[in-house]
C-alpha cells in the first residue's frame, strides 16, 4: 500500500482513539473541565505535561532547525529542557498549593486585584494564540503532504478534531488524550530514528550513533561551501545564544498551558513528581533530536546534492510530493538540470526546515507504515499542545473573565457552558492563525516563549517568594515587559516588519529575556514605592511553604 493509504489508516485509528478517550472522560463539572478534578496520578500527568509541551515545534521543527543551524540549534535543547528545572523548583509545587484553576486566577488572588487578573488573562490569551499558530501550521503541513489535502483543509480538519475532544472532555478528557498522544508521538519519533541509526552507523541507539555521522556531515557541508556542522556560533552570536536560551527557559516556566497541568494532580507531592516524570519523558525525545537532525541532513545532501533533477524525482517519490506542498523547491538557475545545493547565490534548492523530520523516513528509504506513523506522531504533537492552549484560552475567558469579572454568582452549568463556548471560539481564531501563520513553526513558538517570559515568569516568582510584591508592581511589570517584547518582535521578525535588530543585535527569539528583566525591575521598583500588600496576603504568601495553612486561608476566602 502507498504512504497515503497507510497514513489514512494510522491517522484514522489514532483520531478515533483520541475521540473515544475524550468521550469516556467527559467533564461534567467545572472542576473536571478546568483541572481534571485534581485527580491525575503523577506518572500520567508527567506524560500529559510532556505531550502538552512537546508541540509541533519539538516533533516537527526542532530537528529541522538543528539540521540547518548545526550546534547553534542547541539553544532550543538547552532552553526548552532547562525551563523545566525552573518550573519544578520555583513554581509547580507552590502553585499547586495555592489550589486555583488558572494562572490569571493566581495573579488575581495573589495580587488582590481584578485589574491584575485582567492583565494576566490578556497575557495568557496573547501567549496562547501566538503559540497555537505554530501548532495549526504543523497540522496543515502533515495533512497537505501525507493525505494529499490542501494545507488550509488540513487546518480545518485539525480544528474539527480538537473541537470534538477538547471542548467535550475539558481538562479531564484532554489529560488522558494527551497520555495517548505522548505514546503515539514518542513511538513515531523513536522507530525511524533507531532504523536510520542502524542503517547509517550500525548502532541502533541514535544517541550513540550520532557521533558516527558528524565527520562525514562536516566534510559534506564544507565541500558545498557551508560552515562545518559542528562549528559553534556560526549563525548566532554568543549574546544571542545566551539570551535565546534564557528566554526559552523562563518562557517554559511561565507558559500558562504548562503551569495549569500542575493544578490537576492529587497532591503537592504529586505535582513535584509530575515535573520529574515530565523531564524524563521529554528527555527521551530531546536526546534523540540531534541525532535525527544529523541523519536527516546527511541523507538529504547525499540524495539530492549535485544530482540530476529528473533522476532524483524519478527515484525518490517524496521529492515531487514535497514540491507540491511548496515546502521544497528547485530553481534551475543555470539550466543544466543538476541540483546545485550549495552555500551562496548559486544555491538552487530551497528546503523548508519543517519538512526534515516528516520527510526523513522516506529520504532514508524506510517502509511506508513507518512514514505514516511519523505523520500520526506529528499530528499527535500538534493537537496535544493545541488542546492545552485552547483550554487556557477557554478558561481565561470563561472562568477568569466571565465568571470572576463580568458575571459573578453564576451557576455551575453557566460556568461550564461559558468555558466550552470560549474554547470553541478559540478554535476558530486558532484556525485563522494556522492558515496565516507569521513564520515557520519553531520560530512562532519561540516568540510565544519570549512573551511568556516577559509577562508571567517574574510576577509568579516574586508572587511566591517576595510577600511585599504589590498589585501595582505586578500590573506595571506585566504590561511593560510584554508590550516591549511584543513591539520588538513585530519590528524585527521576518514576515512582520523585518527591521534589523536594534537592541544590541538581539534576535526576536531572544528579546523575551530583556522583556523579563524589564518586568522584574519594574515590578520590584513599583512595589518598593507603593503601599504594601494587606497583612492577610503577606501571611498567605508565607503559608505557601506550609500546605495546611495555605489550604485554611483559601477555604476561608481570605485570598
C-alpha positions in Angstrom: 0.0 0.0 0.0 1.1 3.6 -0.6 2.2 6.0 2.1 -1.1 7.9 1.6 -3.2 4.9 2.3 -1.1 3.9 5.3 -1.4 7.4 6.6 -5.2 7.4 6.4 -5.3 4.1 8.3 -2.8 5.1 11.1 -4.1 8.7 11.5 -7.7 7.5 11.4 -7.1 4.9 14.1 -5.3 7.5 16.4 -8.0 10.1 15.9 -10.7 7.5 16.8 -8.7 6.7 19.9 -8.5 10.3 21.0 -12.2 10.9 20.5 -13.1 7.7 22.3 -10.9 8.7 25.3 -12.4 12.2 25.4 -16.0 10.9 25.3 -15.2 8.4 28.1 -13.6 11.1 30.2 -16.1 13.8 29.5 -16.1 16.6 32.1 -19.4 17.1 33.8 -18.5 20.0 36.2 -16.1 23.0 36.2 -13.5 21.3 38.4 -13.4 18.4 35.9 -13.4 20.8 32.9 -10.6 23.1 34.2 -8.4 20.9 36.4 -9.5 17.3 35.8 -10.9 17.1 39.3 -7.5 17.3 40.9 -7.3 13.6 40.4 -4.5 12.8 37.9 -1.7 10.5 39.1 1.9 11.8 38.9 3.1 9.5 36.1 0.1 10.1 33.9 0.4 13.8 34.5 4.1 13.7 33.6 3.2 12.1 30.2 0.4 14.6 29.7 2.8 17.5 30.5 5.3 16.1 28.1 2.7 15.8 25.3 1.2 19.2 26.1 4.7 20.9 26.0 6.3 18.9 23.2 4.4 20.6 20.4 4.8 20.6 16.7 7.9 22.7 17.2 9.5 19.9 19.2 8.4 17.0 17.0 8.4 18.6 13.5 10.6 21.6 13.6 13.3 21.4 16.2 15.4 18.7 14.5 15.0 20.8 11.3 16.4 23.8 13.0 19.4 21.8 14.3 19.9 20.3 10.9 20.4 23.7 9.4 21.9 25.6 12.3 24.2 22.8 13.5 25.4 23.3 17.0 23.8 26.7 17.2 20.4 24.9 17.3 21.3 23.5 20.7 19.9 26.7 22.2 16.4 25.1 21.8 17.5 22.0 23.5 19.1 23.8 26.4 16.3 26.4 26.8 13.3 24.2 26.4 14.5 21.5 28.8 16.3 23.8 31.2 13.0 25.6 31.8 11.6 22.6 33.4 14.2 22.8 36.2 12.9 26.3 37.0 9.3 25.1 36.8 9.9 22.1 39.1 11.9 24.1 41.7 10.3 27.6 41.7 6.7 27.3 40.6 4.9 23.9 40.2 4.6 22.8 43.9 3.7 26.3 45.2 1.1 26.9 42.5 -0.5 23.5 43.3 -0.6 24.5 47.0 -2.4 27.7 46.0 -5.1 25.4 44.6 -6.7 27.5 41.8 -7.7 26.8 38.2 -5.6 29.1 36.1 -2.6 31.4 36.1 -4.8 34.6 35.9 -6.6 33.1 39.0 -3.3 33.0 40.9 -2.4 36.5 39.8 -5.8 38.0 40.5 -6.0 36.5 44.1 -2.3 36.8 45.0 -2.3 40.5 43.9 -5.7 41.2 45.3 -6.8 43.0 42.1 -9.3 42.5 39.3 -7.1 44.7 37.1 -4.1 42.3 37.7 -6.4 39.4 36.8 -7.4 41.1 33.5 -3.9 41.9 32.6 -2.8 38.3 33.3 -5.7 36.9 31.3 -4.9 39.2 28.3 -1.3 37.9 28.5 -2.4 34.3 28.7 -4.7 34.6 25.7 -2.0 36.5 23.8 0.7 33.9 24.5 -1.6 31.0 23.8 -2.8 32.4 20.4 0.8 33.0 19.4 1.8 29.5 20.4 -1.3 27.8 18.8 -0.5 29.4 15.4 2.5 27.1 15.2 0.5 24.0 16.1 -2.1 24.6 13.4 0.5 25.2 10.8 2.1 21.9 11.8 -1.3 20.1 11.4 -1.7 21.7 7.9 1.7 20.6 6.8 1.1 17.0 7.7 -2.3 16.8 6.1 -1.0 18.5 3.0 1.9 16.2 2.4 0.7 12.8 3.6 -3.1 12.9 3.0 -2.9 15.0 -0.2 -5.1 17.7 1.2 -4.7 21.4 0.9 -2.9 22.9 3.9 -6.0 25.0 4.7 -8.2 22.0 4.5 -5.8 20.2 6.8 -6.1 23.0 9.4 -9.9 22.8 9.3 -9.7 19.0 9.9 -7.4 19.6 12.8 -9.8 22.2 14.2 -12.7 19.8 14.0 -10.9 17.1 15.8 -9.7 19.4 18.6 -13.2 20.8 19.0 -14.7 17.4 19.5 -12.3 16.1 22.1 -11.2 19.3 23.8 -14.5 21.1 24.1 -16.3 17.9 25.1 -13.7 16.5 27.5 -12.2 19.7 29.0 -9.1 19.1 31.1 -10.2 15.7 32.2 -10.6 14.5 28.6 -7.6 16.4 27.3 -5.3 14.9 30.0 -6.0 11.3 29.2 -6.0 12.0 25.5 -2.5 13.6 25.9 -1.3 10.4 27.6 -2.3 8.5 24.5 -0.8 11.2 22.2 2.5 11.1 24.1 2.7 7.4 23.5 2.0 7.9 19.8 4.5 10.7 19.2 7.4 9.1 21.1 7.0 5.8 19.3 6.7 7.6 16.0 9.9 9.6 16.8 12.0 6.7 18.0 11.2 3.9 15.5 12.6 5.8 12.4 15.5 7.2 14.4 16.5 3.7 15.5 16.1 2.3 12.0 18.1 5.1 10.4 20.8 5.0 13.0 21.2 1.3 12.4 21.3 1.9 8.6 23.8 4.7 8.7 26.1 3.8 11.6 25.4 0.2 12.6 24.4 1.4 16.0 20.7 1.1 16.8 20.8 3.7 19.7 20.5 7.1 18.0 22.2 9.0 20.8 25.3 6.8 20.4 25.2 6.5 16.6 25.0 10.3 16.4 28.8 10.8 16.6 29.4 8.4 13.7 28.0 10.7 11.1 29.4 14.0 12.3 32.8 13.8 10.5 31.1 12.9 7.2 28.5 15.6 7.7 31.2 18.2 8.4 33.0 17.1 5.2 29.9 17.3 3.0 28.9 20.7 4.3 32.4 22.1 3.9 32.6 20.8 0.3 29.4 22.5 -0.5 30.6 25.9 0.9 28.6 25.7 4.2 30.3 26.0 7.5 31.2 22.8 9.4 28.1 21.4 11.1 29.8 21.3 14.5 31.1 24.9 14.3 29.9 26.9 17.3 28.4 30.4 16.9 28.4 30.2 13.1 24.9 31.7 12.7 24.2 33.1 16.2 26.3 35.4 18.3 27.3 34.4 21.8 25.0 37.1 23.2 22.1 35.7 21.2 22.8 32.2 22.3 22.6 33.3 25.9 19.5 35.4 25.5 17.6 32.9 23.4 18.4 30.2 25.9 17.3 32.3 28.9 14.1 33.4 27.1 13.2 29.8 26.3 13.9 28.7 29.9 12.0 31.4 31.7 9.3 31.2 29.0 8.9 27.5 29.6 8.5 28.2 33.3 5.9 30.8 32.5 3.7 29.1 29.9 0.1 29.1 31.2 -0.9 25.8 29.5 2.0 24.0 31.1 1.6 25.6 34.6 -2.1 24.7 34.7 -1.2 21.0 34.3 0.2 21.0 37.8 -3.2 22.0 39.2 -4.5 18.6 38.1 -2.6 16.4 40.5 -3.9 14.9 43.6 -1.3 16.4 46.0 1.6 18.9 46.1 4.0 15.9 46.2 2.4 14.6 43.0 3.0 18.0 41.4 6.7 17.7 42.1 6.9 14.1 40.9 5.0 15.2 37.7 7.7 17.6 36.9 10.3 14.9 37.3 8.4 12.4 35.2 7.8 15.1 32.5 11.6 15.7 32.3 12.2 12.0 31.9 9.6 11.7 29.1 10.8 14.8 27.4 14.4 13.8 27.6 13.7 10.7 25.5 12.8 12.8 22.5 15.2 15.7 23.2 18.3 13.5 23.4 17.2 11.8 20.2 16.6 15.1 18.2 20.3 16.0 17.5 20.8 12.5 16.0 17.6 12.8 13.9 18.8 16.2 12.7 22.2 14.9 11.6 20.8 11.8 10.0 18.2 13.8 8.0 20.7 16.4 6.8 23.2 13.7 5.8 20.6 11.7 3.9 19.2 14.8 2.2 22.5 16.0 0.9 23.6 12.6 -0.2 20.4 12.1 -2.1 20.0 15.4 -3.9 23.2 17.4 -4.0 24.8 17.6 -7.5 22.3 15.0 -8.8 20.1 15.2 -11.9 16.7 16.8 -11.0 14.8 14.4 -13.2 16.6 11.4 -11.9 16.1 12.5 -8.3 12.3 12.8 -8.9 12.2 9.5 -10.7 14.0 7.6 -8.0 12.5 9.5 -5.0 8.8 9.9 -4.9 9.0 12.0 -1.8 10.8 14.8 -3.7 7.9 15.5 -6.0 5.3 15.1 -3.2 7.0 17.8 -1.1 7.4 20.0 -4.1 3.7 20.0 -4.5 3.3 21.4 -1.0 5.6 24.3 -1.8 7.9 23.5 1.1 10.6 22.1 -1.2 11.6 23.8 -4.5 14.2 23.6 -7.2 15.2 26.7 -9.3 17.5 25.7 -12.1 19.4 28.9 -12.4 22.0 27.8 -14.8 19.7 25.5 -16.8 21.9 22.4 -16.5 19.2 20.2 -14.9 21.6 19.5 -11.9 20.5 20.3 -8.4 23.2 22.6 -7.1 22.7 22.6 -3.3 25.4 24.9 -2.0 26.1 28.0 0.0 25.6 31.4 -1.5 23.7 32.8 -4.5 24.4 29.7 -6.6 22.1 27.6 -4.4 19.2 26.1 -6.4 17.4 24.1 -3.7 15.1 25.6 -1.1 14.2 23.4 1.8 11.7 24.4 4.5 13.0 23.4 7.9 9.7 22.0 8.9 9.9 19.0 6.5 13.1 17.4 7.8 11.6 15.1 10.4 8.5 14.3 8.3 10.5 13.6 5.1 13.3 11.8 6.9 11.9 8.2 6.7 11.2 8.5 3.0 14.6 10.0 2.3 16.2 7.1 4.1 14.1 4.6 2.2 12.1 3.2 5.2 8.8 1.4 4.7 5.5 3.2 4.1 4.0 2.3 7.5 6.9 4.0 9.3 6.3 7.2 7.3 2.6 7.0 8.2 3.5 6.6 11.8 5.7 9.7 11.7 2.8 11.7 10.2 0.5 10.5 13.1 3.2 11.4 15.6 3.4 14.9 14.2 -0.4 15.3 14.4 -0.3 14.0 18.0 2.3 16.5 19.0 0.5 19.4 17.4 -3.0 18.5 18.6 -1.9 17.7 22.2 -0.4 21.2 22.6 -3.2 22.9 20.7 -5.8 21.4 23.0 -3.9 22.5 26.1 -3.6 26.0 24.7 -7.2 26.2 23.8 -8.1 25.2 27.3 -6.1 28.1 28.6 -8.0 30.4 26.2 -11.3 28.9 27.2 -10.6 29.1 31.0 -9.2 32.6 30.7 -12.3 33.9 29.0 -14.9 31.5 30.5 -13.6 31.3 34.1 -11.4 34.4 34.7 -13.3 37.0 32.6 -16.9 35.8 32.6 -17.2 34.2 36.0 -14.8 36.3 38.0 -15.2 39.7 36.4 -18.2 40.1 34.2 -20.9 37.9 35.9 -20.2 36.8 39.4 -22.5 34.4 41.1 -23.0 32.2 38.0 -24.3 28.6 38.3 -22.2 25.5 37.7 -23.9 24.9 34.4 -23.3 28.5 33.3 -19.6 28.4 34.1 -19.2 25.1 32.3 -21.1 26.4 29.2 -19.0 29.6 29.2 -15.8 27.7 29.2 -16.9 25.5 26.3 -18.2 28.4 24.2 -14.9 30.3 24.8 -12.9 27.3 23.8 -14.9 26.8 20.6 -14.3 30.5 19.7 -10.6 30.0 20.4 -10.6 27.1 17.9 -11.8 29.4 15.2 -9.2 32.1 15.8 -6.5 29.4 16.1 -7.6 28.1 12.7 -7.1 31.6 11.2 -3.6 31.7 12.6 -2.9 28.2 11.2 -3.9 29.4 7.7 -2.0 32.7 8.0 1.0 31.9 10.3 3.6 34.6 11.0 6.6 32.3 10.4 7.8 28.7 10.5 6.6 26.5 13.4 9.5 26.7 15.8 10.0 30.5 15.2 6.4 31.3 16.1 6.7 29.1 19.2 9.9 30.8 20.2 8.0 34.1 20.1 5.4 32.7 22.4 8.0 31.6 24.9 9.5 35.1 24.8 6.1 36.7 25.5 5.5 34.2 28.4 9.0 35.0 29.9 8.3 38.8 29.7 4.8 38.6 31.2 4.4 35.8 33.7 7.7 34.5 35.0 8.7 37.5 37.1 5.3 38.1 38.7 4.8 34.5 39.5 8.2 34.0 41.1 8.0 37.3 43.0 4.4 36.5 44.0 5.6 33.3 45.6 8.9 34.3 47.2 8.5 38.0 48.0 5.5 38.7 50.1 5.8 42.5 49.6 5.2 42.4 45.8 2.3 44.7 45.3 -0.6 44.7 42.8 0.7 48.0 41.3 4.1 46.4 40.7 2.7 43.3 39.1 0.4 45.2 36.8 3.1 47.6 35.7 5.7 44.8 35.3 3.5 42.5 33.2 2.2 45.4 31.0 5.5 47.0 30.3 7.5 43.7 29.9 5.1 42.1 27.5 4.5 45.3 25.5 8.2 45.9 24.9 8.7 42.3 23.9 5.7 42.3 21.5 6.7 45.5 19.8 10.3 44.4 19.3 9.2 41.1 17.8 6.8 42.8 15.4 9.5 45.3 14.4 12.3 42.7 13.8 10.8 39.3 13.0 10.9 38.0 9.4 7.5 38.0 7.9 6.4 41.0 10.0 8.2 44.4 9.7 11.6 42.7 9.3 13.8 45.5 10.6 17.4 44.8 11.7 17.6 44.0 15.4 18.3 47.3 17.1 18.8 46.4 20.7 22.4 45.1 20.9 21.6 42.9 17.8 19.5 40.6 20.0 17.2 38.5 17.8 13.4 38.5 18.2 13.7 34.9 19.6 15.9 36.2 22.4 14.3 39.5 23.3 12.0 37.9 25.8 15.0 37.8 28.2 15.2 41.6 28.0 11.4 41.8 28.5 11.6 39.5 31.5 14.4 41.7 33.1 12.3 44.8 32.4 9.3 43.2 34.0 11.4 42.1 37.1 12.9 45.6 37.6 9.6 47.4 37.1 7.7 45.1 39.4 10.3 45.4 42.1 10.7 49.2 41.7 7.0 50.0 41.7 6.4 47.6 44.7 9.0 49.4 46.7 7.3 52.8 46.3 3.7 51.6 46.6 1.6 50.6 49.6 2.5 47.1 51.0 0.0 44.3 50.3 -2.6 43.6 53.0 -1.5 41.6 56.0 -3.6 38.6 55.1 -2.0 38.4 51.6 1.5 38.5 53.1 0.5 35.8 55.5 -0.8 33.7 52.6 2.4 34.1 50.7 4.4 32.9 53.8 2.0 30.0 54.2 2.6 28.7 50.6 5.5 26.7 52.0 3.1 25.1 54.6 0.3 23.4 52.7 -2.1 23.0 55.6 -2.1 26.7 56.4 -2.4 27.7 52.8 -5.4 25.5 52.4 -7.0 27.0 55.5 -6.6 30.6 54.1 -8.0 29.6 50.8 -11.0 27.9 52.3 -11.7 31.0 54.5 -11.7 33.1 51.3 -9.0 35.4 52.7 -7.1 35.4 49.4 
